Amino acid sequence: MISSADAFDLANKALKGNRLKTTGFTLLSGFFMLVIFFTVNFVSLLFLDSGEESPRNYPISFTFSLIQSILQDLLAIGFYAYFFRIFKNKQSEFRDLFAGFKSFSRNIVVIIIGTLVAGFFSALIENIVDTFPKVKPIEDNILFYVILFLIIAVIFCFAIYKLYPTWIALLMKMSKDDSTPAIDLIKQTYSQVSVYNYNFLCLSFRVMLWCFLGVFTLGIGFLWIVPLISMSYVVFFDAIFNPEDYAAPEFPGDSTLDTPPAEPEEKTLPEE
């Protein structure tokens, strides 16, 4: 398995000669994401009752939030497909942005499952935050809430550690795999990726450092950083899905470096 440093190095090499294209594509993808966000939320307001606590508002909000997640994740599939083509073929095609719509029904099933899993943890935390203050006042139970916060933080971080790498890998697989059923694709991807969760965590720390750099540049640096991060994810997961392509001496830690080539045996002539 390649290191996070190698993933970024290969990503940087793959982006050479394509910086302008990937920057423009990133801006265009972000624009589409914003259009989806504002359009879905604007339309949802037309169906909501004026009273915020109206029971009718809950299923409407959930439905439109699900639609927003589906559309944005379908574009995310195409986003990774675009970078994957550059990495493998040194070419780019704008139509890759809509690669998520190829296996439309299968991809929607996967996205809905992922959204429901994320929604479960979100709803659980929200209910805990809303319920406990009514039972135990915060002012009189500060230690209790400190411990509760730590427990929630640990559970939340563990869930992200176990599931988020698989989710990113699924977005990439859906851009290339048009035939595997939804449940089989999820199981297959999880079994491949889960053993490398720690490696992904190391990669994520490097990603966060780059994001901090983007913040310091008032967001301008993200035009260069986002394509680099996206390509590093492509490299990282391609190394998981196709390990035989990365078993080369240039990658540190490869087993081929540990065993030196055998020296030819010297032949001795029989004495006369």
PAKOL-888492 format. One line per 5 residues: their letters; for each residue x, z, y of C-alpha. Coordinates in steps of 0.001 Angstrom, whole numbers. Each point is the difference from the previous one (the first is absolute). Example, Ala and Ser with C-alpha at 12.3 -4.5 7.8 and 13.67 -1.06 7.14 Angstrom:
as) 12300 7800 -4500 ~ 1370 -660 3440;
***
This chain:
missa) 0 0 0 ~ 1398 -941 3412 ~ 495 2635 2682 ~ -1874 139 3284 ~ 3154 -1146 1791;
dafdl) 212 -3072 -2254 ~ -3701 -729 560 ~ 491 -22 3767 ~ 3179 -2045 -298 ~ -1706 -2679 -2105;
ankal) -3020 68 2331 ~ 2242 -560 3008 ~ 1664 -2963 -1715 ~ -3356 -1496 -982 ~ -1215 187 3606;
kgnrl) 2969 -1898 1429 ~ -1277 -3232 1463 ~ -3588 1237 -188 ~ -22 2719 2653 ~ -2092 -1944 2488;
kttgf) -2523 -1076 -2645 ~ -426 3476 -1477 ~ -299 1589 3445 ~ -2734 -2455 985 ~ -1737 453 -3342;
tllsg) 111 3789 397 ~ -1558 -241 3462 ~ -2715 -2342 -1272 ~ -763 2278 -2973 ~ -238 2994 2320;
ffmlv) -2378 -1958 2232 ~ -2270 -795 -2958 ~ 63 3669 -1040 ~ -1103 1063 3486 ~ -2751 -2636 66;
ifftv) -1345 1306 -3311 ~ 195 3602 1206 ~ -1840 -570 3285 ~ -2539 -2459 -1439 ~ -1019 2210 -2923;
nfvsl) -215 3115 2161 ~ -1972 -1820 2709 ~ -2495 -1379 -2517 ~ -345 3412 -1675 ~ -1043 1525 3325;
lflds) -2981 -2359 75 ~ -1326 1512 -3251 ~ 641 3674 809 ~ -2673 2334 1315 ~ 578 1492 3427;
geesp) 138 3511 -1477 ~ 3523 627 -1328 ~ -1236 2403 -2707 ~ -2656 -2387 -1317 ~ 126 -178 -3841;
rnypi) -455 -3771 254 ~ 3380 -315 1709 ~ 2054 1215 -2985 ~ -668 -2877 -2441 ~ 266 -2514 2852;
sftfs) 3375 1390 1115 ~ 1242 30 -3593 ~ -1126 -3589 -623 ~ 1661 -1406 3099 ~ 3168 2041 -593;
liqsi) 157 -1474 -3509 ~ -465 -3525 1360 ~ 2786 596 2505 ~ 2343 1277 -2728 ~ -762 -2977 -2249;
lqdll) 659 -2601 2706 ~ 3180 1667 1266 ~ 1392 478 -3512 ~ -748 -3636 -862 ~ 2103 -970 3021;
aigfy) 2706 2474 -1079 ~ 185 -1831 -3353 ~ 591 -3247 1859 ~ 2544 1670 2277 ~ 2169 955 -2961;
ayffr) -555 -3405 -1629 ~ 1483 -1633 3096 ~ 3160 2126 -151 ~ 254 -411 -3760 ~ 72 -3786 376;
ifknk) 2805 250 2556 ~ 1994 2321 -2261 ~ -357 -2179 -3092 ~ -188 -3523 1395 ~ 1490 286 3506;
qsefr) -3210 -1608 1231 ~ -3052 1233 1860 ~ -3605 -1126 42 ~ -2641 1353 2361 ~ -2716 -458 -2619;
dlfag) 1569 2858 -1985 ~ -1732 2363 2430 ~ -3231 -747 -1887 ~ 1475 386 -3499 ~ -2107 3118 -516;
fksfs) -3157 -2130 -37 ~ 1081 -2018 -3077 ~ -1148 2512 -2630 ~ -2593 1350 2391 ~ -2217 2001 -2369;
rnivv) 2900 1503 -1987 ~ 1867 981 3151 ~ -3100 1599 1508 ~ -417 2163 -3116 ~ 3610 1214 253;
iiigt) -344 680 3736 ~ -3272 1886 -464 ~ 1567 2203 -2686 ~ 2969 706 2271 ~ -2278 720 2948;
lvagf) -2146 2383 -2040 ~ 3062 1896 -1238 ~ 1318 340 3547 ~ -3486 923 1219 ~ -265 2729 -2633;
fsali) 3111 1804 1235 ~ -1023 -543 3629 ~ -3507 1384 -595 ~ 1385 2942 -1964 ~ 2326 1006 2812;
enivd) -2720 -534 2618 ~ -2444 2208 -1914 ~ 2597 2751 -365 ~ 764 -110 3723 ~ -3712 126 888;
tfpkv) -1071 2625 -2556 ~ 2668 2709 -14 ~ -196 911 3735 ~ -3713 748 -509 ~ 806 2385 -2860;
kpied) 3220 1523 1328 ~ 583 76 3780 ~ 3401 -1433 853 ~ 893 2805 2423 ~ -324 2700 -2694;
nilfy) 1622 -1951 -2862 ~ 3034 -1724 1448 ~ 2178 606 -3077 ~ -2719 -1376 -2259 ~ -210 -3219 2032;
vilfl) 3777 -395 80 ~ 74 176 -3804 ~ -3023 -2314 -243 ~ 1672 -2515 2311 ~ 3170 35 -2134;
iiavi) -2010 -525 -3188 ~ -1912 -2926 1523 ~ 3231 -1512 1326 ~ 1653 235 -3441 ~ -3001 -1569 -1759;
fcfai) -252 -2758 2612 ~ 3724 -823 -144 ~ -20 26 -3816 ~ -2970 -2390 -84 ~ 1787 -2389 2382;
yklyp) 3215 294 -2018 ~ -1806 -921 -3231 ~ -2431 -2646 1239 ~ 1251 -1706 3174 ~ 2873 -1965 -1648;
twial) -2462 -1355 -2566 ~ -2379 -1030 2779 ~ 2672 -2019 1844 ~ 1047 -1576 -3304 ~ -3633 -930 -719;
lmkms) -286 -1807 3331 ~ 3045 -2064 -934 ~ -1144 -678 -3552 ~ -3433 -1134 1141 ~ 1695 -2617 2170;
kddst) 1598 -1610 -3075 ~ -2104 992 -3011 ~ -3335 -1806 -72 ~ -1036 651 -3611 ~ 534 3664 -992;
paidl) -3247 2056 148 ~ -199 2781 2567 ~ 311 3037 -2308 ~ 2786 -1585 -2057 ~ 1866 -900 3178;
ikqty) -230 3576 1293 ~ 1173 1499 -3314 ~ 2810 -2523 -358 ~ 1232 508 3546 ~ -145 3793 -186;
sqvsv) 2017 83 -3244 ~ 2657 -2245 1533 ~ 269 1695 3376 ~ -603 3719 -666 ~ 3452 512 -1539;
ynynf) 1546 -1205 3278 ~ -1990 2218 2361 ~ 3123 1941 963 ~ 1826 -3247 813 ~ -2923 -1029 2194;
lclsf) 158 3392 1725 ~ 3661 -625 849 ~ -944 -3433 1325 ~ -2780 1601 2070 ~ 2463 2361 1689;
rvmlw) 2059 -3006 1083 ~ -3209 -1694 1200 ~ -871 3065 2103 ~ 3413 -118 1673 ~ -613 -3610 973;
cflgv) -3473 932 1291 ~ 1504 2721 2191 ~ 2305 -2654 1419 ~ -3027 -2165 742 ~ -1641 2882 1868;
ftlgi) 3104 497 2119 ~ -188 -3660 1065 ~ -3576 544 1250 ~ -1378 -1998 -2914 ~ 1866 -3212 804;
gflwi) 2407 558 -2870 ~ -2860 -120 -2486 ~ -93 -3787 405 ~ 3340 -6 -1823 ~ -483 3126 -2127;
vplis) -3392 -751 -1605 ~ 1166 -3277 -1632 ~ 3151 1775 -1229 ~ -2010 2854 -1518 ~ -2505 -2404 -1569;
msyvv) 2751 -2085 -1535 ~ 1773 3116 -1315 ~ -3230 971 -1790 ~ -171 -3487 -1507 ~ 3597 299 -1235;
ffdai) -537 3529 -1344 ~ -3081 -833 -2061 ~ 1347 -3356 -1136 ~ 2952 1922 -1457 ~ -2516 2113 -1946;
fnped) -2072 -2937 -1224 ~ 2988 -2241 -765 ~ 2940 2315 -827 ~ 1872 -2773 -1820 ~ 503 -1797 3315;
yaape) 1895 2985 1422 ~ 2306 834 -2913 ~ 3017 -1472 1802 ~ 3426 1483 829 ~ -648 -35 3742;
fpgds) -2507 2829 -386 ~ 1708 3403 -128 ~ -737 2079 -3047 ~ -674 -2972 -2226 ~ 911 652 -3614;
tldtp) 2067 -3178 -170 ~ 2545 1663 2271 ~ 580 2932 -2318 ~ 1351 -1914 -2975 ~ 3135 -2086 621;
paepe) 258 -3315 -1808 ~ 1753 188 -3344 ~ 3604 -1263 10 ~ 832 -2750 -2484 ~ 1813 1229 -3085;
ektlp) 3580 -1105 -403 ~ 610 -2046 -3097 ~ 3187 709 -1903 ~ 1669 -2546 -2235 ~ 864 1110 -3542;
ee) 3696 674 -604 ~ 1852 -2625 -2037;
***
